[in-house]
């Protein structure tokens, strides 16, 4: 739940897909779903690559 008085940072960090579209492990190709759980783990459905990418808060590589 996001509180009504939440404030947002103007600058963020790219955690997925920062190297353009493609099939490499550090690229996404037609991402179709994004989920963030209570532990701030990000899960992305990478449609064209037929894979699920997971990034845990604090990770420096995908897992």
mmCIF file as gemmi writes it, N, C-alpha and C atoms, coordinates in Angstrom:
data_model
loop_
_atom_site.group_PDB
_atom_site.id
_atom_site.type_symbol
_atom_site.label_atom_id
_atom_site.label_alt_id
_atom_site.label_comp_id
_atom_site.label_asym_id
_atom_site.label_entity_id
_atom_site.label_seq_id
_atom_site.pdbx_PDB_ins_code
_atom_site.Cartn_x
_atom_site.Cartn_y
_atom_site.Cartn_z
_atom_site.occupancy
_atom_site.B_iso_or_equiv
_atom_site.pdbx_formal_charge
_atom_site.auth_seq_id
_atom_site.auth_asym_id
_atom_site.pdbx_PDB_model_num
ATOM 1 N N . UNK Axp A 1 ? 0.835 -1.187 0 1 0 ? 1 A 1
ATOM 2 C CA . UNK Axp A 1 ? 0 0 0 1 0 ? 1 A 1
ATOM 3 C C . UNK Axp A 1 ? 0.877 1.246 0 1 0 ? 1 A 1
ATOM 4 N N . UNK Axp A 2 ? 0.504 2.194 -0.796 1 0 ? 2 A 1
ATOM 5 C CA . UNK Axp A 2 ? 1.242 3.454 -0.879 1 0 ? 2 A 1
ATOM 6 C C . UNK Axp A 2 ? 0.454 4.51 -0.116 1 0 ? 2 A 1
ATOM 7 N N . UNK Axp A 3 ? 1.065 5.102 0.906 1 0 ? 3 A 1
ATOM 8 C CA . UNK Axp A 3 ? 0.353 6.122 1.677 1 0 ? 3 A 1
ATOM 9 C C . UNK Axp A 3 ? -0.009 7.331 0.813 1 0 ? 3 A 1
ATOM 10 N N . UNK Axp A 4 ? -1.102 7.995 1.162 1 0 ? 4 A 1
ATOM 11 C CA . UNK Axp A 4 ? -1.556 9.164 0.41 1 0 ? 4 A 1
ATOM 12 C C . UNK Axp A 4 ? -0.537 10.293 0.45 1 0 ? 4 A 1
ATOM 13 N N . UNK Axp A 5 ? 0.265 10.362 1.515 1 0 ? 5 A 1
ATOM 14 C CA . UNK Axp A 5 ? 1.249 11.44 1.644 1 0 ? 5 A 1
ATOM 15 C C . UNK Axp A 5 ? 2.656 10.997 1.226 1 0 ? 5 A 1
ATOM 16 N N . UNK Axp A 6 ? 2.754 9.946 0.42 1 0 ? 6 A 1
ATOM 17 C CA . UNK Axp A 6 ? 4.056 9.451 -0.033 1 0 ? 6 A 1
ATOM 18 C C . UNK Axp A 6 ? 4.754 10.513 -0.873 1 0 ? 6 A 1
ATOM 19 N N . UNK Axp A 7 ? 6.063 10.565 -0.76 1 0 ? 7 A 1
ATOM 20 C CA . UNK Axp A 7 ? 6.863 11.44 -1.613 1 0 ? 7 A 1
ATOM 21 C C . UNK Axp A 7 ? 7.752 10.561 -2.485 1 0 ? 7 A 1
ATOM 22 N N . UNK Axp A 8 ? 8.14 11.075 -3.636 1 0 ? 8 A 1
ATOM 23 C CA . UNK Axp A 8 ? 8.888 10.293 -4.604 1 0 ? 8 A 1
ATOM 24 C C . UNK Axp A 8 ? 10.229 10.939 -4.866 1 0 ? 8 A 1
ATOM 25 N N . UNK Axp A 9 ? 11.236 10.101 -5.067 1 0 ? 9 A 1
ATOM 26 C CA . UNK Axp A 9 ? 12.556 10.598 -5.439 1 0 ? 9 A 1
ATOM 27 C C . UNK Axp A 9 ? 12.542 10.964 -6.918 1 0 ? 9 A 1
ATOM 28 N N . UNK Axp A 10 ? 13.189 12.061 -7.234 1 0 ? 10 A 1
ATOM 29 C CA . UNK Axp A 10 ? 13.209 12.519 -8.61 1 0 ? 10 A 1
ATOM 30 C C . UNK Axp A 10 ? 14.153 11.678 -9.469 1 0 ? 10 A 1
ATOM 31 N N . UNK Axp A 11 ? 15.207 11.145 -8.883 1 0 ? 11 A 1
ATOM 32 C CA . UNK Axp A 11 ? 16.181 10.338 -9.609 1 0 ? 11 A 1
ATOM 33 C C . UNK Axp A 11 ? 16.087 8.902 -9.13 1 0 ? 11 A 1
ATOM 34 N N . UNK Axp A 12 ? 16.192 7.967 -10.049 1 0 ? 12 A 1
ATOM 35 C CA . UNK Axp A 12 ? 16.096 6.56 -9.699 1 0 ? 12 A 1
ATOM 36 C C . UNK Axp A 12 ? 17.275 5.774 -10.239 1 0 ? 12 A 1
ATOM 37 N N . UNK Axp A 13 ? 17.201 4.464 -10.079 1 0 ? 13 A 1
ATOM 38 C CA . UNK Axp A 13 ? 18.238 3.549 -10.528 1 0 ? 13 A 1
ATOM 39 C C . UNK Axp A 13 ? 17.596 2.544 -11.479 1 0 ? 13 A 1
ATOM 40 N N . UNK Axp A 14 ? 18.192 2.343 -12.63 1 0 ? 14 A 1
ATOM 41 C CA . UNK Axp A 14 ? 17.715 1.326 -13.56 1 0 ? 14 A 1
ATOM 42 C C . UNK Axp A 14 ? 18.184 -0.03 -13.064 1 0 ? 14 A 1
ATOM 43 N N . UNK Axp A 15 ? 17.237 -0.949 -12.859 1 0 ? 15 A 1
ATOM 44 C CA . UNK Axp A 15 ? 17.614 -2.276 -12.37 1 0 ? 15 A 1
ATOM 45 C C . UNK Axp A 15 ? 17.412 -3.354 -13.423 1 0 ? 15 A 1
ATOM 46 N N . UNK Axp A 16 ? 16.745 -3.019 -14.523 1 0 ? 16 A 1
ATOM 47 C CA . UNK Axp A 16 ? 16.514 -4.014 -15.572 1 0 ? 16 A 1
ATOM 48 C C . UNK Axp A 16 ? 16.34 -3.319 -16.912 1 0 ? 16 A 1
ATOM 49 N N . UNK Axp A 17 ? 16.913 -3.902 -17.948 1 0 ? 17 A 1
ATOM 50 C CA . UNK Axp A 17 ? 16.701 -3.402 -19.293 1 0 ? 17 A 1
ATOM 51 C C . UNK Axp A 17 ? 17.465 -2.147 -19.641 1 0 ? 17 A 1
ATOM 52 N N . UNK Axp A 18 ? 18.544 -1.887 -18.971 1 0 ? 18 A 1
ATOM 53 C CA . UNK Axp A 18 ? 19.297 -0.669 -19.223 1 0 ? 18 A 1
ATOM 54 C C . UNK Axp A 18 ? 20.258 -0.746 -20.394 1 0 ? 18 A 1
ATOM 55 N N . UNK Axp A 19 ? 20.274 -1.864 -21.099 1 0 ? 19 A 1
ATOM 56 C CA . UNK Axp A 19 ? 21.216 -2.041 -22.21 1 0 ? 19 A 1
ATOM 57 C C . UNK Axp A 19 ? 20.487 -2.242 -23.531 1 0 ? 19 A 1
ATOM 58 N N . UNK Axp A 20 ? 19.311 -1.655 -23.656 1 0 ? 20 A 1
ATOM 59 C CA . UNK Axp A 20 ? 18.533 -1.766 -24.883 1 0 ? 20 A 1
ATOM 60 C C . UNK Axp A 20 ? 17.833 -3.108 -24.994 1 0 ? 20 A 1
ATOM 61 N N . UNK Axp A 21 ? 17.024 -3.245 -26.025 1 0 ? 21 A 1
ATOM 62 C CA . UNK Axp A 21 ? 16.268 -4.469 -26.258 1 0 ? 21 A 1
ATOM 63 C C . UNK Axp A 21 ? 17.183 -5.569 -26.774 1 0 ? 21 A 1
ATOM 64 N N . UNK Axp A 22 ? 16.989 -6.814 -26.293 1 0 ? 22 A 1
ATOM 65 C CA . UNK Axp A 22 ? 17.796 -7.915 -26.796 1 0 ? 22 A 1
ATOM 66 C C . UNK Axp A 22 ? 17.6 -9.184 -26.01 1 0 ? 22 A 1
ATOM 67 N N . UNK Axp A 23 ? 18.484 -10.146 -26.256 1 0 ? 23 A 1
ATOM 68 C CA . UNK Axp A 23 ? 18.366 -11.468 -25.649 1 0 ? 23 A 1
ATOM 69 C C . UNK Axp A 23 ? 19.431 -11.76 -24.6 1 0 ? 23 A 1
ATOM 70 N N . UNK Axp A 24 ? 20.368 -10.847 -24.392 1 0 ? 24 A 1
ATOM 71 C CA . UNK Axp A 24 ? 21.405 -11.062 -23.375 1 0 ? 24 A 1
ATOM 72 C C . UNK Axp A 24 ? 20.782 -10.996 -21.982 1 0 ? 24 A 1
ATOM 73 N N . UNK Axp A 25 ? 21.477 -11.518 -20.994 1 0 ? 25 A 1
ATOM 74 C CA . UNK Axp A 25 ? 20.945 -11.577 -19.631 1 0 ? 25 A 1
ATOM 75 C C . UNK Axp A 25 ? 20.737 -10.187 -19.036 1 0 ? 25 A 1
ATOM 76 N N . UNK Axp A 26 ? 21.427 -9.184 -19.55 1 0 ? 26 A 1
ATOM 77 C CA . UNK Axp A 26 ? 21.245 -7.819 -19.044 1 0 ? 26 A 1
ATOM 78 C C . UNK Axp A 26 ? 20.302 -6.997 -19.928 1 0 ? 26 A 1
ATOM 79 N N . UNK Axp A 27 ? 19.496 -7.691 -20.757 1 0 ? 27 A 1
ATOM 80 C CA . UNK Axp A 27 ? 18.546 -7.023 -21.642 1 0 ? 27 A 1
ATOM 81 C C . UNK Axp A 27 ? 17.161 -7.649 -21.497 1 0 ? 27 A 1
ATOM 82 N N . UNK Axp A 28 ? 16.141 -6.872 -21.814 1 0 ? 28 A 1
ATOM 83 C CA . UNK Axp A 28 ? 14.771 -7.364 -21.876 1 0 ? 28 A 1
ATOM 84 C C . UNK Axp A 28 ? 14.277 -7.235 -23.31 1 0 ? 28 A 1
ATOM 85 N N . UNK Axp A 29 ? 13.328 -8.11 -23.677 1 0 ? 29 A 1
ATOM 86 C CA . UNK Axp A 29 ? 12.738 -8.051 -25.008 1 0 ? 29 A 1
ATOM 87 C C . UNK Axp A 29 ? 11.231 -8.232 -24.837 1 0 ? 29 A 1
ATOM 88 N N . UNK Axp A 30 ? 10.498 -7.15 -24.928 1 0 ? 30 A 1
ATOM 89 C CA . UNK Axp A 30 ? 9.05 -7.107 -24.732 1 0 ? 30 A 1
ATOM 90 C C . UNK Axp A 30 ? 8.634 -7.549 -23.325 1 0 ? 30 A 1
ATOM 91 N N . UNK Axp A 31 ? 9.103 -6.862 -22.301 1 0 ? 31 A 1
ATOM 92 C CA . UNK Axp A 31 ? 8.647 -7.192 -20.947 1 0 ? 31 A 1
ATOM 93 C C . UNK Axp A 31 ? 7.143 -6.98 -20.851 1 0 ? 31 A 1
ATOM 94 N N . UNK Axp A 32 ? 6.436 -7.926 -20.239 1 0 ? 32 A 1
ATOM 95 C CA . UNK Axp A 32 ? 4.975 -7.885 -20.196 1 0 ? 32 A 1
ATOM 96 C C . UNK Axp A 32 ? 4.407 -7.843 -18.787 1 0 ? 32 A 1
ATOM 97 N N . UNK Axp A 33 ? 5.221 -8.035 -17.786 1 0 ? 33 A 1
ATOM 98 C CA . UNK Axp A 33 ? 4.7 -8.01 -16.428 1 0 ? 33 A 1
ATOM 99 C C . UNK Axp A 33 ? 5.77 -7.578 -15.457 1 0 ? 33 A 1
ATOM 100 N N . UNK Axp A 34 ? 5.34 -6.88 -14.419 1 0 ? 34 A 1
ATOM 101 C CA . UNK Axp A 34 ? 6.256 -6.402 -13.385 1 0 ? 34 A 1
ATOM 102 C C . UNK Axp A 34 ? 5.569 -6.579 -12.046 1 0 ? 34 A 1
ATOM 103 N N . UNK Axp A 35 ? 6.282 -7.161 -11.083 1 0 ? 35 A 1
ATOM 104 C CA . UNK Axp A 35 ? 5.733 -7.378 -9.753 1 0 ? 35 A 1
ATOM 105 C C . UNK Axp A 35 ? 6.802 -7.032 -8.732 1 0 ? 35 A 1
ATOM 106 N N . UNK Axp A 36 ? 6.421 -6.312 -7.69 1 0 ? 36 A 1
ATOM 107 C CA . UNK Axp A 36 ? 7.317 -5.999 -6.581 1 0 ? 36 A 1
ATOM 108 C C . UNK Axp A 36 ? 6.67 -6.547 -5.325 1 0 ? 36 A 1
ATOM 109 N N . UNK Axp A 37 ? 7.374 -7.468 -4.625 1 0 ? 37 A 1
ATOM 110 C CA . UNK Axp A 37 ? 6.782 -8.059 -3.426 1 0 ? 37 A 1
ATOM 111 C C . UNK Axp A 37 ? 7.117 -7.243 -2.178 1 0 ? 37 A 1
ATOM 112 N N . UNK Axp A 38 ? 6.682 -7.732 -1.031 1 0 ? 38 A 1
ATOM 113 C CA . UNK Axp A 38 ? 6.871 -7.012 0.231 1 0 ? 38 A 1
ATOM 114 C C . UNK Axp A 38 ? 8.337 -6.854 0.613 1 0 ? 38 A 1
ATOM 115 N N . UNK Axp A 39 ? 9.209 -7.732 0.109 1 0 ? 39 A 1
ATOM 116 C CA . UNK Axp A 39 ? 10.645 -7.647 0.394 1 0 ? 39 A 1
ATOM 117 C C . UNK Axp A 39 ? 11.374 -6.786 -0.637 1 0 ? 39 A 1
ATOM 118 N N . UNK Axp A 40 ? 10.631 -6.126 -1.512 1 0 ? 40 A 1
ATOM 119 C CA . UNK Axp A 40 ? 11.155 -5.284 -2.586 1 0 ? 40 A 1
ATOM 120 C C . UNK Axp A 40 ? 11.915 -6.086 -3.64 1 0 ? 40 A 1
ATOM 121 N N . UNK Axp A 41 ? 11.571 -7.36 -3.778 1 0 ? 41 A 1
ATOM 122 C CA . UNK Axp A 41 ? 12.087 -8.172 -4.874 1 0 ? 41 A 1
ATOM 123 C C . UNK Axp A 41 ? 11.27 -7.842 -6.12 1 0 ? 41 A 1
ATOM 124 N N . UNK Axp A 42 ? 11.948 -7.555 -7.221 1 0 ? 42 A 1
ATOM 125 C CA . UNK Axp A 42 ? 11.288 -7.214 -8.479 1 0 ? 42 A 1
ATOM 126 C C . UNK Axp A 42 ? 11.324 -8.441 -9.385 1 0 ? 42 A 1
ATOM 127 N N . UNK Axp A 43 ? 10.175 -8.804 -9.932 1 0 ? 43 A 1
ATOM 128 C CA . UNK Axp A 43 ? 10.063 -9.931 -10.851 1 0 ? 43 A 1
ATOM 129 C C . UNK Axp A 43 ? 9.484 -9.397 -12.16 1 0 ? 43 A 1
ATOM 130 N N . UNK Axp A 44 ? 10.15 -9.706 -13.275 1 0 ? 44 A 1
ATOM 131 C CA . UNK Axp A 44 ? 9.737 -9.202 -14.583 1 0 ? 44 A 1
ATOM 132 C C . UNK Axp A 44 ? 9.525 -10.385 -15.525 1 0 ? 44 A 1
ATOM 133 N N . UNK Axp A 45 ? 8.364 -10.413 -16.186 1 0 ? 45 A 1
ATOM 134 C CA . UNK Axp A 45 ? 8.096 -11.404 -17.226 1 0 ? 45 A 1
ATOM 135 C C . UNK Axp A 45 ? 8.648 -10.855 -18.539 1 0 ? 45 A 1
ATOM 136 N N . UNK Axp A 46 ? 9.667 -11.505 -19.057 1 0 ? 46 A 1
ATOM 137 C CA . UNK Axp A 46 ? 10.33 -11.094 -20.298 1 0 ? 46 A 1
ATOM 138 C C . UNK Axp A 46 ? 9.761 -11.947 -21.432 1 0 ? 46 A 1
ATOM 139 N N . UNK Axp A 47 ? 8.708 -11.456 -22.063 1 0 ? 47 A 1
ATOM 140 C CA . UNK Axp A 47 ? 7.883 -12.222 -22.998 1 0 ? 47 A 1
ATOM 141 C C . UNK Axp A 47 ? 8.671 -12.855 -24.143 1 0 ? 47 A 1
ATOM 142 N N . UNK Axp A 48 ? 9.363 -12.049 -24.911 1 0 ? 48 A 1
ATOM 143 C CA . UNK Axp A 48 ? 10.005 -12.569 -26.119 1 0 ? 48 A 1
ATOM 144 C C . UNK Axp A 48 ? 11.159 -13.515 -25.801 1 0 ? 48 A 1
ATOM 145 N N . UNK Axp A 49 ? 11.81 -13.323 -24.659 1 0 ? 49 A 1
ATOM 146 C CA . UNK Axp A 49 ? 12.913 -14.2 -24.26 1 0 ? 49 A 1
ATOM 147 C C . UNK Axp A 49 ? 12.432 -15.431 -23.494 1 0 ? 49 A 1
ATOM 148 N N . UNK Axp A 50 ? 11.134 -15.541 -23.271 1 0 ? 50 A 1
ATOM 149 C CA . UNK Axp A 50 ? 10.55 -16.709 -22.602 1 0 ? 50 A 1
ATOM 150 C C . UNK Axp A 50 ? 11.214 -16.978 -21.255 1 0 ? 50 A 1
ATOM 151 N N . UNK Axp A 51 ? 11.294 -15.933 -20.428 1 0 ? 51 A 1
ATOM 152 C CA . UNK Axp A 51 ? 11.95 -16.095 -19.131 1 0 ? 51 A 1
ATOM 153 C C . UNK Axp A 51 ? 11.358 -15.126 -18.111 1 0 ? 51 A 1
ATOM 154 N N . UNK Axp A 52 ? 11.637 -15.437 -16.872 1 0 ? 52 A 1
ATOM 155 C CA . UNK Axp A 52 ? 11.283 -14.577 -15.75 1 0 ? 52 A 1
ATOM 156 C C . UNK Axp A 52 ? 12.593 -14.08 -15.151 1 0 ? 52 A 1
ATOM 157 N N . UNK Axp A 53 ? 12.709 -12.772 -14.974 1 0 ? 53 A 1
ATOM 158 C CA . UNK Axp A 53 ? 13.903 -12.171 -14.38 1 0 ? 53 A 1
ATOM 159 C C . UNK Axp A 53 ? 13.553 -11.708 -12.973 1 0 ? 53 A 1
ATOM 160 N N . UNK Axp A 54 ? 14.424 -12.004 -12.017 1 0 ? 54 A 1
ATOM 161 C CA . UNK Axp A 54 ? 14.204 -11.599 -10.624 1 0 ? 54 A 1
ATOM 162 C C . UNK Axp A 54 ? 15.381 -10.761 -10.145 1 0 ? 54 A 1
ATOM 163 N N . UNK Axp A 55 ? 15.076 -9.68 -9.447 1 0 ? 55 A 1
ATOM 164 C CA . UNK Axp A 55 ? 16.103 -8.829 -8.856 1 0 ? 55 A 1
ATOM 165 C C . UNK Axp A 55 ? 15.722 -8.573 -7.414 1 0 ? 55 A 1
ATOM 166 N N . UNK Axp A 56 ? 16.579 -9.027 -6.49 1 0 ? 56 A 1
ATOM 167 C CA . UNK Axp A 56 ? 16.335 -8.805 -5.065 1 0 ? 56 A 1
ATOM 168 C C . UNK Axp A 56 ? 16.985 -7.499 -4.643 1 0 ? 56 A 1
ATOM 169 N N . UNK Axp A 57 ? 16.307 -6.774 -3.777 1 0 ? 57 A 1
ATOM 170 C CA . UNK Axp A 57 ? 16.809 -5.496 -3.287 1 0 ? 57 A 1
ATOM 171 C C . UNK Axp A 57 ? 18.228 -5.673 -2.752 1 0 ? 57 A 1
ATOM 172 N N . UNK Axp A 58 ? 19.162 -4.909 -3.273 1 0 ? 58 A 1
ATOM 173 C CA . UNK Axp A 58 ? 20.554 -4.987 -2.846 1 0 ? 58 A 1
ATOM 174 C C . UNK Axp A 58 ? 21.436 -5.82 -3.751 1 0 ? 58 A 1
ATOM 175 N N . UNK Axp A 59 ? 20.836 -6.632 -4.645 1 0 ? 59 A 1
ATOM 176 C CA . UNK Axp A 59 ? 21.63 -7.428 -5.582 1 0 ? 59 A 1
ATOM 177 C C . UNK Axp A 59 ? 22.36 -6.522 -6.567 1 0 ? 59 A 1
ATOM 178 N N . UNK Axp A 60 ? 23.519 -6.975 -7.003 1 0 ? 60 A 1
ATOM 179 C CA . UNK Axp A 60 ? 24.246 -6.249 -8.04 1 0 ? 60 A 1
ATOM 180 C C . UNK Axp A 60 ? 24.168 -6.979 -9.372 1 0 ? 60 A 1
ATOM 181 N N . UNK Axp A 61 ? 23.643 -8.214 -9.373 1 0 ? 61 A 1
ATOM 182 C CA . UNK Axp A 61 ? 23.387 -8.967 -10.6 1 0 ? 61 A 1
ATOM 183 C C . UNK Axp A 61 ? 22.008 -9.585 -10.469 1 0 ? 61 A 1
ATOM 184 N N . UNK Axp A 62 ? 21.427 -10.03 -11.595 1 0 ? 62 A 1
ATOM 185 C CA . UNK Axp A 62 ? 20.104 -10.652 -11.511 1 0 ? 62 A 1
ATOM 186 C C . UNK Axp A 62 ? 20.234 -12.088 -11.037 1 0 ? 62 A 1
ATOM 187 N N . UNK Axp A 63 ? 19.134 -12.626 -10.472 1 0 ? 63 A 1
ATOM 188 C CA . UNK Axp A 63 ? 19.212 -13.947 -9.877 1 0 ? 63 A 1
ATOM 189 C C . UNK Axp A 63 ? 18.154 -14.887 -10.288 1 0 ? 63 A 1
